[in-house]
Amino acid sequence: MNNGFFSGRNGSDALSVFLTALALVTATAASVITDEVIRTTVTLVALVFIAFAVWRMLSRNIAKRRVENEKFLSFFRAFRKDPQKAAEKKQKKEDRKTHVYYKCPECKKELRVPRGKGKIRITCPHCGHQFIKKT
């Protein structure tokens, strides 16, 4: 028989893992607090985080939990550094003395042109648009 307890339930996702980790950090913080009232409050907050995470994992409304998880992930994507963009930025910084960067007026793609060539006609390799710039 293959009808497990988690059959038809949401299960663990990024938001529930985050809530569980947050509860662990909060419980650890509560263990070092000396004031009884504050320690009790922080412990209750940790229990609320755990309860919410477990409730999400056991939920049968999978569509709604997926929407919540996607909102959570999209919120944290803004803080995540893109390694490709970081490498491009580093390359741009290194090329500053030998190259100039321009944006194509048509397609807005960034183009790299050698520095010190005077006025040149630049042809965008993406859209074929030509424009004149001083390097």
C-alpha positions as CSV (number, residue, x, y, z in Angstrom):
1,M,0.0,0.0,0.0
2,N,1.5,3.4,-1.1
3,N,-0.7,5.8,0.8
4,G,1.9,7.5,2.9
5,F,1.2,10.2,5.4
6,F,2.6,12.9,3.2
7,S,0.6,11.8,0.2
8,G,-1.4,14.8,-1.1
9,R,0.4,17.2,1.2
10,N,2.7,20.1,0.5
11,G,5.8,18.7,2.2
12,S,9.0,20.7,2.7
13,D,9.8,23.7,0.5
14,A,12.2,26.6,0.7
15,L,9.8,28.7,2.9
16,S,9.2,25.9,5.4
17,V,13.0,25.2,5.6
18,F,13.6,28.9,6.2
19,L,11.0,29.0,8.9
20,T,12.5,26.0,10.6
21,A,16.0,27.5,10.5
22,L,14.6,30.8,11.8
23,A,13.0,28.9,14.7
24,L,16.3,27.2,15.5
25,V,18.1,30.5,15.5
26,T,15.4,32.1,17.7
27,A,15.4,29.2,20.1
28,T,19.2,29.4,20.4
29,A,18.9,33.1,21.1
30,A,16.3,32.4,23.7
31,S,18.7,30.0,25.5
32,V,21.2,32.7,26.1
33,I,18.8,35.4,27.3
34,T,18.8,35.9,31.1
35,D,15.6,37.9,31.5
36,E,12.7,35.4,32.1
37,V,10.0,37.4,30.4
38,I,12.0,38.1,27.2
39,R,13.2,34.5,27.1
40,T,9.7,33.2,27.3
41,T,8.5,35.6,24.6
42,V,11.4,34.6,22.3
43,T,10.7,30.9,22.9
44,L,7.1,31.4,22.0
45,V,8.1,33.1,18.8
46,A,10.3,30.1,18.0
47,L,7.4,27.8,18.6
48,V,5.2,29.9,16.3
49,F,7.8,29.6,13.6
50,I,8.0,25.8,14.0
51,A,4.2,25.5,14.2
52,F,3.8,27.5,11.0
53,A,6.4,25.5,9.2
54,V,4.8,22.2,10.2
55,W,1.4,23.5,9.3
56,R,2.7,24.4,5.8
57,M,4.3,21.0,5.3
58,L,1.1,19.2,6.3
59,S,-1.2,21.4,4.3
60,R,-3.3,19.8,1.5
61,N,-3.8,23.1,-0.3
62,I,-0.7,22.6,-2.4
63,A,-1.5,25.4,-5.0
64,K,-1.7,28.1,-2.3
65,R,1.5,26.9,-0.6
66,R,3.3,27.0,-4.0
67,V,2.2,30.6,-4.5
68,E,3.5,31.5,-1.0
69,N,6.8,29.8,-1.6
70,E,7.2,31.5,-5.0
71,K,6.6,34.9,-3.4
72,F,9.2,34.1,-0.7
73,L,11.7,33.0,-3.4
74,S,11.2,36.0,-5.5
75,F,11.7,38.3,-2.5
76,F,15.1,36.7,-1.8
77,R,16.2,36.6,-5.4
78,A,16.6,40.4,-5.2
79,F,19.4,39.9,-2.6
80,R,21.2,37.1,-4.3
81,K,24.2,38.2,-6.3
82,D,24.4,36.9,-9.9
83,P,27.9,35.5,-10.5
84,Q,27.7,36.2,-14.2
85,K,26.9,39.9,-13.6
86,A,29.8,40.1,-11.1
87,A,32.2,38.6,-13.6
88,E,31.0,41.1,-16.3
89,K,31.4,44.0,-13.9
90,K,35.0,42.8,-13.1
91,Q,35.8,42.5,-16.8
92,K,34.5,46.0,-17.4
93,K,36.6,47.4,-14.7
94,E,39.7,45.7,-16.1
95,D,39.0,46.9,-19.6
96,R,38.5,50.5,-18.6
97,K,41.9,51.6,-19.9
98,T,41.7,49.8,-23.2
99,H,38.0,49.8,-24.2
100,V,34.9,51.9,-24.1
101,Y,31.4,50.6,-23.6
102,Y,28.4,52.0,-25.5
103,K,24.8,50.9,-25.7
104,C,23.2,50.4,-29.1
105,P,20.5,53.0,-29.5
106,E,18.2,50.4,-31.2
107,C,18.4,47.2,-29.2
108,K,20.1,48.6,-26.0
109,K,22.7,45.9,-26.0
110,E,26.1,46.9,-24.6
111,L,28.9,47.0,-27.1
112,R,32.7,47.0,-26.3
113,V,34.8,49.1,-28.6
114,P,38.6,49.8,-28.5
115,R,39.6,53.1,-26.9
116,G,41.7,55.8,-28.7
117,K,40.5,55.1,-32.3
118,G,38.9,58.6,-32.8
119,K,35.5,58.8,-34.4
120,I,34.4,55.4,-35.6
121,R,31.3,53.8,-37.0
122,I,30.0,51.1,-34.7
123,T,27.9,48.3,-36.1
124,C,25.8,46.4,-33.5
125,P,26.3,42.7,-34.0
126,H,22.9,42.0,-32.5
127,C,20.6,44.2,-34.6
128,G,22.9,45.5,-37.4
129,H,22.3,49.2,-36.5
130,Q,25.2,51.6,-37.2
131,F,26.0,54.7,-35.2
132,I,29.1,56.9,-34.9
133,K,30.8,57.5,-31.6
134,K,34.2,58.9,-30.5
135,T,36.5,56.5,-28.7
